[in-house]
């Protein structure tokens, strides 16, 4: 019980925090830790850097991933004792290595493919509980809206709705890495991931986007969220559930909410595709 209490303290959460709050906080802490590392931390000797190992251990313990009783540790051998404490760190380390290897291979494959493909007019990520989603078909359907475009680079990132196995944890780790390293212009999300990422400030405020681009926002389809910096609900997504672009794509019965993450240099193309999607969504 004492370790569990400490785990909540490390995450900065009350002991009655929900699973969604734990996952949101974990994402924020991981992002901050990587930011500190990329900046080579600080010259201030009194600065306490975030410890990735401690964050991961606290996260695993709070979500009940470590299920064995602490009292049994003293009966184990030295090797088993060590493995008990660090088995999930080893697993997570292996997962990170595998994911990194996958990303390196994927990057090499993409560079080879890029040599034979036209530049993308826009990039779109399907991010959430869309395990069977066909990204190639979705791209074809979107290109029908703007025939003069050559390519809409479309990726599908599956995020398991619950962590029930090591495979689920691996997929979640992969989704966090991809979200941090690959920034696409548009994201199509299920409701849970939209709320979670919007709350973390991942997306562009659509009021600001509309003011600068002239996009006419469909108020009845706007989805709002709060962020840590602003408690007021602001528009960050548009519900495009049922749009013809999803015909045959297999979106698992989830709602489809589109959000903007594009830099201003890509806002013109982003606006054009959003206009087409708004117009064709019933």
C-alpha positions in Angstrom: 0.0 0.0 0.0 2.9 2.4 0.8 4.4 1.8 -2.7 1.0 2.5 -4.3 0.6 5.7 -2.4 4.1 6.8 -3.4 3.3 5.9 -7.0 0.4 8.3 -7.0 2.7 11.0 -5.5 5.2 10.5 -8.3 2.5 10.9 -10.9 1.1 13.9 -8.9 -2.4 12.4 -8.7 -4.9 11.7 -5.9 -5.4 8.1 -4.9 -8.9 8.2 -6.4 -7.7 9.2 -9.8 -9.5 7.5 -12.8 -7.7 5.4 -15.4 -8.1 8.2 -17.9 -6.5 10.8 -15.6 -3.6 8.4 -14.9 -3.0 7.8 -18.7 -3.3 11.6 -19.4 -0.8 12.4 -16.6 1.6 9.7 -17.8 1.6 11.1 -21.3 2.3 14.7 -19.9 5.2 13.5 -17.7 6.8 11.4 -20.5 6.6 14.4 -22.8 8.2 16.7 -20.1 10.9 14.2 -19.4 11.8 13.9 -23.1 11.8 17.7 -23.4 14.2 18.0 -20.5 16.5 15.3 -22.0 16.5 17.0 -25.4 17.6 20.2 -23.8 20.4 18.5 -21.9 18.5 19.2 -18.7 19.7 22.4 -16.8 22.8 23.8 -15.3 21.0 24.4 -12.1 22.4 21.9 -9.6 19.2 22.1 -7.5 16.9 21.2 -10.4 15.3 17.8 -10.0 15.0 16.1 -13.4 12.1 13.8 -14.1 13.0 10.2 -13.8 11.6 8.1 -16.7 12.2 4.8 -14.8 10.3 6.1 -11.7 7.5 7.5 -13.9 7.1 4.1 -15.8 7.2 2.1 -12.5 4.6 4.4 -10.9 2.4 4.2 -14.0 2.6 0.4 -14.1 1.9 0.0 -10.4 -1.1 2.4 -10.3 -2.7 0.6 -13.3 -2.3 -2.7 -11.5 0.2 -4.1 -14.0 2.4 -5.4 -11.1 0.1 -7.9 -9.4 2.3 -10.1 -7.2 2.4 -9.4 -3.5 5.3 -7.4 -2.2 5.7 -9.8 0.8 6.8 -12.6 -1.4 9.9 -10.8 -2.5 12.0 -11.7 0.6 11.5 -15.4 -0.3 12.9 -15.1 -3.7 16.5 -15.6 -4.7 18.7 -12.7 -5.5 18.1 -13.1 -9.3 14.4 -13.6 -8.8 14.4 -10.6 -6.4 16.0 -8.4 -9.0 13.7 -9.7 -11.8 10.6 -9.0 -9.6 11.6 -5.4 -9.2 12.7 -4.8 -12.8 10.9 -7.2 -15.0 8.6 -4.6 -16.3 11.4 -2.2 -16.8 13.2 -4.9 -18.9 10.0 -5.5 -20.8 9.4 -1.8 -21.4 13.1 -1.5 -22.4 12.7 -4.3 -24.9 9.5 -2.8 -26.2 11.2 0.6 -26.7 14.1 -1.1 -28.5 11.7 -3.0 -30.8 9.6 0.1 -31.4 12.8 2.1 -32.2 14.0 -0.7 -34.5 10.6 -0.7 -36.2 10.7 3.1 -36.6 14.2 3.0 -38.1 13.2 0.3 -40.5 10.0 2.2 -41.3 11.9 5.4 -41.9 14.3 3.6 -44.3 11.3 2.1 -46.1 9.6 5.5 -46.3 12.6 7.2 -47.8 12.8 4.5 -50.4 9.2 4.9 -51.1 9.4 8.7 -51.2 11.8 8.5 -54.1 9.0 7.1 -56.2 6.0 9.0 -54.8 4.8 12.6 -55.3 5.1 14.9 -52.3 2.0 14.9 -50.0 -0.5 17.7 -50.2 -1.4 17.0 -46.6 -0.7 14.4 -43.9 -3.5 12.7 -42.0 -3.2 10.3 -39.0 -6.0 8.0 -37.9 -5.3 7.8 -34.2 -7.3 5.7 -31.8 -9.3 2.5 -31.5 -9.3 1.8 -35.2 -7.5 -1.5 -35.4 -8.9 -2.6 -38.8 -8.9 0.8 -40.5 -7.6 0.7 -44.1 -5.4 3.8 -44.5 -4.9 3.3 -48.2 -8.6 3.2 -48.9 -9.2 6.2 -46.7 -6.6 8.1 -48.7 -8.2 7.2 -52.0 -11.6 8.3 -50.6 -10.2 11.6 -49.4 -8.5 12.2 -52.8 -11.9 11.9 -54.5 -12.9 15.1 -52.7 -9.9 17.0 -54.2 -9.0 15.3 -57.5 -6.3 17.8 -58.3 -4.2 16.6 -55.3 -1.7 13.9 -55.9 -1.4 12.4 -52.4 -2.7 12.6 -48.9 -0.2 10.7 -46.7 -2.3 8.7 -44.4 -1.2 6.6 -41.4 -3.1 4.5 -39.0 -2.0 4.4 -35.3 -3.9 1.9 -33.2 -4.4 2.9 -29.6 -5.9 0.0 -27.5 -8.9 1.2 -25.4 -7.6 -0.8 -22.4 -4.3 -2.3 -21.3 -5.0 -6.0 -21.0 -1.8 -7.6 -22.2 1.9 -6.8 -22.9 0.9 -6.4 -26.5 -1.6 -3.7 -25.6 1.2 -1.9 -23.6 3.5 -2.1 -26.6 0.9 -0.6 -28.9 0.3 2.3 -26.4 4.1 2.9 -26.1 4.3 3.0 -29.9 1.4 5.4 -30.2 3.1 7.8 -27.6 6.4 7.7 -29.5 4.7 8.3 -32.9 2.7 11.2 -31.4 5.8 12.8 -30.1 8.0 12.3 -33.1 5.7 12.5 -36.1 3.4 15.6 -36.3 0.7 15.3 -39.0 -1.5 18.1 -40.2 -4.8 16.5 -39.4 -5.8 13.8 -36.9 -8.9 11.6 -37.1 -9.6 10.3 -33.6 -12.1 8.4 -31.5 -13.8 10.3 -28.8 -11.6 9.0 -25.9 -8.3 10.0 -27.6 -9.7 13.3 -28.8 -10.6 14.3 -25.3 -7.3 13.1 -23.9 -5.0 14.8 -26.4 -7.1 18.0 -26.7 -6.8 18.3 -22.9 -3.0 18.1 -23.2 -3.0 21.0 -25.7 -2.1 18.9 -28.8 -4.4 20.6 -31.2 -5.1 24.0 -32.8 -8.0 26.1 -31.4 -10.5 26.1 -34.2 -11.7 29.6 -33.4 -8.2 30.8 -34.1 -7.9 28.7 -37.2 -11.3 29.9 -38.5 -10.3 33.6 -37.8 -7.1 33.3 -39.8 -8.4 31.1 -42.7 -12.0 32.0 -43.0 -13.2 28.5 -42.5 -17.0 28.4 -41.7 -17.3 26.1 -38.6 -20.4 23.9 -38.4 -21.4 24.7 -34.8 -23.6 21.7 -34.5 -20.6 19.4 -35.1 -18.0 21.2 -33.1 -16.4 19.3 -30.2 -15.0 21.2 -27.3 -12.4 20.5 -24.6 -10.6 22.0 -21.7 -6.8 22.2 -21.4 -4.6 22.4 -18.4 -3.7 26.0 -19.3 -7.3 27.1 -20.0 -10.3 25.8 -17.9 -12.8 27.2 -20.4 -14.1 24.8 -23.0 -12.8 25.7 -26.5 -13.4 24.2 -30.0 -10.7 21.7 -31.0 -12.5 19.1 -33.1 -15.2 18.5 -35.7 -17.4 15.4 -35.6 -17.3 13.9 -39.2 -18.8 10.6 -38.2 -20.6 9.0 -41.2 -18.7 10.9 -43.8 -18.4 8.9 -47.1 -14.6 8.9 -46.8 -15.1 6.1 -44.2 -17.0 3.8 -46.6 -15.3 0.4 -46.4 -12.5 1.7 -44.1 -13.6 -0.2 -41.0 -13.6 2.3 -38.2 -14.9 -0.1 -35.5 -18.1 1.7 -34.6 -16.3 4.6 -33.0 -17.1 8.2 -33.7 -14.7 10.0 -35.9 -13.5 13.5 -34.8 -11.0 15.5 -36.8 -8.6 17.9 -35.2 -5.9 20.2 -36.6 -2.2 20.0 -35.6 -0.8 21.7 -38.7 1.6 24.6 -38.8 0.3 27.8 -40.3 2.3 27.1 -43.5 -0.1 24.2 -44.1 -3.3 25.9 -43.1 -4.4 26.6 -46.7 -4.5 22.9 -47.7 -5.9 22.0 -44.2 -8.8 24.4 -44.7 -9.5 23.1 -48.2 -9.8 19.5 -47.0 -11.8 20.5 -43.9 -14.3 22.4 -46.1 -14.8 19.3 -48.3 -15.3 17.1 -45.2 -17.7 19.5 -43.6 -19.8 19.8 -46.8 -20.0 16.0 -47.3 -20.8 15.1 -43.7 -24.5 14.5 -43.1 
